[in-house]
Amino acid sequence: MPGAGQVRQDAHLAPLKRSRAGSSKHEIAKSESGTKARPIPGFHVSPSTGTTAIGRPVRPVGMIGKTKMRPRLFGSLVGASIAAFSLSPAAVGASMLETQLISAAEAGDTDKVKSLLQQGASIETRDASGATALLVATHENRVDAARALIEAGADVNAKDKIQDSPYLYAGARGHLEIMKLTLAHGADLKSTNRYGGTALIPAAERGHVETVKALIEAGVDINHVNRLGWTTLLEAIILGTGGEKHTEIVRLLIKAGADVNLADGEGVSPLSHARQRGYGSIETLLVDAGAR
């Protein structure tokens, strides 16, 4: 558990947009007054999610729609070209199908995704980061492409090198439609990200009210403690804004049975954290629920 003066970087997910996991990154610095998050431009948040160690740079808005080869596609094509020198024609053809599948999933080209699968592309093929076509589609919130892959049998729990899965990533980023698809197709509610957090913890931290509702209804453990020593309730307070969305999330968690007196790893209670930050509405909810 990081101590005073230490800097913690999260990664739940991967970078923003092209980055991974929804990502933006936070420096979490412990001080005598409590834990405060300071955003670092271009990177992802969240010490609990474990979504991304170092995210990929956010693609400038000005680049959208321009013909610039993306790193994932470029790397895949280079790999395929190298493979051509050592593989049989049939093997090279198969490799190109997988490369195209990753690209089609990322672009949300559902028809092409279906066509490539019919041609024999491996549905569990992975890019250099270990992401499957389904996880790539989830990164970009390509709902229809994700649905096509899931209905074709894609593994909703397959993790990449930084422990993101389609289910965990969708939950953390609030990609509600894709997350519901994963829940309907075998999502492992006990699976955790690189920081030992369930999908519910980052969803609460980021203020995704509807996602939190869906995960509570699905049966995710409300009082799960991640490796930072934080529950979902603690994270919603410590890394939340204290605004309307986070107040509603705290209310939902309390109603669902969250332990309002379960302190963090340093013995600081949810109520103390709320008071330190001046979150009056959350403080009232906690006190009414018996918090000390």
RAQUISUL-V667832 format. One record per residue. N is the residue number from 1. RES is the residue in one letter. SS is DSSP state (H for helix, E for strand, C for the rest). BURIAL is # if it has 16 or more other ideal C-beta (glycine too) atoms within 10 Angstrom, else .. Layout:
N_RES_SS_BURIAL ; N_RES_SS_BURIAL
This chain:
1_M_C_. ; 2_P_C_. ; 3_G_C_. ; 4_A_C_. ; 5_G_C_. ; 6_Q_C_. ; 7_V_E_. ; 8_R_E_# ; 9_Q_E_# ; 10_D_C_# ; 11_A_C_# ; 12_H_C_# ; 13_L_C_# ; 14_A_C_# ; 15_P_C_# ; 16_L_C_# ; 17_K_C_# ; 18_R_C_# ; 19_S_C_# ; 20_R_C_# ; 21_A_C_# ; 22_G_C_# ; 23_S_C_# ; 24_S_C_# ; 25_K_E_# ; 26_H_E_# ; 27_E_E_# ; 28_I_E_# ; 29_A_E_. ; 30_K_E_# ; 31_S_E_. ; 32_E_C_. ; 33_S_C_. ; 34_G_E_. ; 35_T_E_# ; 36_K_E_. ; 37_A_E_# ; 38_R_E_. ; 39_P_E_. ; 40_I_E_. ; 41_P_C_. ; 42_G_C_. ; 43_F_C_# ; 44_H_C_# ; 45_V_C_# ; 46_S_C_# ; 47_P_C_# ; 48_S_C_# ; 49_T_C_# ; 50_G_C_# ; 51_T_C_# ; 52_T_C_# ; 53_A_C_# ; 54_I_C_. ; 55_G_C_# ; 56_R_C_# ; 57_P_C_. ; 58_V_C_# ; 59_R_C_# ; 60_P_C_. ; 61_V_H_. ; 62_G_H_. ; 63_M_H_. ; 64_I_C_. ; 65_G_C_. ; 66_K_C_. ; 67_T_C_. ; 68_K_C_. ; 69_M_C_. ; 70_R_C_. ; 71_P_H_. ; 72_R_H_# ; 73_L_H_# ; 74_F_H_. ; 75_G_H_. ; 76_S_H_# ; 77_L_H_. ; 78_V_H_. ; 79_G_H_. ; 80_A_H_# ; 81_S_H_. ; 82_I_H_. ; 83_A_H_. ; 84_A_H_. ; 85_F_C_. ; 86_S_C_. ; 87_L_C_. ; 88_S_C_. ; 89_P_H_. ; 90_A_H_. ; 91_A_H_. ; 92_V_H_# ; 93_G_H_. ; 94_A_H_# ; 95_S_H_# ; 96_M_H_# ; 97_L_H_# ; 98_E_H_# ; 99_T_H_# ; 100_Q_H_# ; 101_L_H_# ; 102_I_H_# ; 103_S_H_# ; 104_A_H_# ; 105_A_H_# ; 106_E_H_# ; 107_A_H_# ; 108_G_C_# ; 109_D_C_# ; 110_T_H_# ; 111_D_H_. ; 112_K_H_# ; 113_V_H_# ; 114_K_H_# ; 115_S_H_. ; 116_L_H_# ; 117_L_H_# ; 118_Q_H_. ; 119_Q_C_. ; 120_G_C_. ; 121_A_C_# ; 122_S_C_. ; 123_I_C_# ; 124_E_C_. ; 125_T_C_# ; 126_R_E_# ; 127_D_C_# ; 128_A_C_. ; 129_S_C_# ; 130_G_C_. ; 131_A_C_# ; 132_T_E_# ; 133_A_H_# ; 134_L_H_# ; 135_L_H_# ; 136_V_H_# ; 137_A_H_# ; 138_T_H_# ; 139_H_H_# ; 140_E_C_# ; 141_N_C_# ; 142_R_C_# ; 143_V_H_# ; 144_D_H_. ; 145_A_H_# ; 146_A_H_# ; 147_R_H_# ; 148_A_H_# ; 149_L_H_# ; 150_I_H_# ; 151_E_H_. ; 152_A_C_. ; 153_G_C_. ; 154_A_C_# ; 155_D_C_# ; 156_V_C_# ; 157_N_C_. ; 158_A_C_# ; 159_K_C_# ; 160_D_C_# ; 161_K_C_. ; 162_I_C_# ; 163_Q_C_# ; 164_D_C_# ; 165_S_C_# ; 166_P_H_# ; 167_Y_H_# ; 168_L_H_# ; 169_Y_H_# ; 170_A_H_# ; 171_G_H_# ; 172_A_H_# ; 173_R_H_# ; 174_G_C_# ; 175_H_C_# ; 176_L_H_# ; 177_E_H_. ; 178_I_H_# ; 179_M_H_# ; 180_K_H_# ; 181_L_H_# ; 182_T_H_# ; 183_L_H_# ; 184_A_H_. ; 185_H_C_# ; 186_G_C_. ; 187_A_C_# ; 188_D_C_. ; 189_L_C_# ; 190_K_C_. ; 191_S_C_# ; 192_T_C_# ; 193_N_C_# ; 194_R_C_# ; 195_Y_C_# ; 196_G_C_# ; 197_G_C_# ; 198_T_C_# ; 199_A_H_# ; 200_L_H_# ; 201_I_H_# ; 202_P_H_# ; 203_A_H_# ; 204_A_H_# ; 205_E_H_# ; 206_R_C_# ; 207_G_C_# ; 208_H_C_# ; 209_V_H_# ; 210_E_H_. ; 211_T_H_# ; 212_V_H_# ; 213_K_H_# ; 214_A_H_# ; 215_L_H_# ; 216_I_H_# ; 217_E_H_. ; 218_A_H_# ; 219_G_C_. ; 220_V_C_# ; 221_D_C_. ; 222_I_C_# ; 223_N_C_. ; 224_H_C_# ; 225_V_C_# ; 226_N_C_# ; 227_R_C_# ; 228_L_C_# ; 229_G_C_# ; 230_W_C_# ; 231_T_C_# ; 232_T_H_# ; 233_L_H_# ; 234_L_H_# ; 235_E_H_# ; 236_A_H_# ; 237_I_H_# ; 238_I_H_# ; 239_L_C_# ; 240_G_C_# ; 241_T_C_. ; 242_G_C_# ; 243_G_C_. ; 244_E_H_. ; 245_K_H_# ; 246_H_H_# ; 247_T_H_# ; 248_E_H_# ; 249_I_H_# ; 250_V_H_# ; 251_R_H_. ; 252_L_H_# ; 253_L_H_# ; 254_I_H_# ; 255_K_H_. ; 256_A_C_# ; 257_G_C_. ; 258_A_C_# ; 259_D_C_# ; 260_V_C_# ; 261_N_C_. ; 262_L_C_# ; 263_A_C_# ; 264_D_C_# ; 265_G_C_. ; 266_E_C_. ; 267_G_C_. ; 268_V_C_# ; 269_S_C_# ; 270_P_H_# ; 271_L_H_# ; 272_S_H_# ; 273_H_H_# ; 274_A_H_# ; 275_R_H_# ; 276_Q_H_. ; 277_R_H_# ; 278_G_C_. ; 279_Y_C_# ; 280_G_H_. ; 281_S_H_# ; 282_I_H_# ; 283_E_H_# ; 284_T_H_. ; 285_L_H_# ; 286_L_H_# ; 287_V_H_. ; 288_D_H_. ; 289_A_C_# ; 290_G_C_. ; 291_A_C_# ; 292_R_C_.
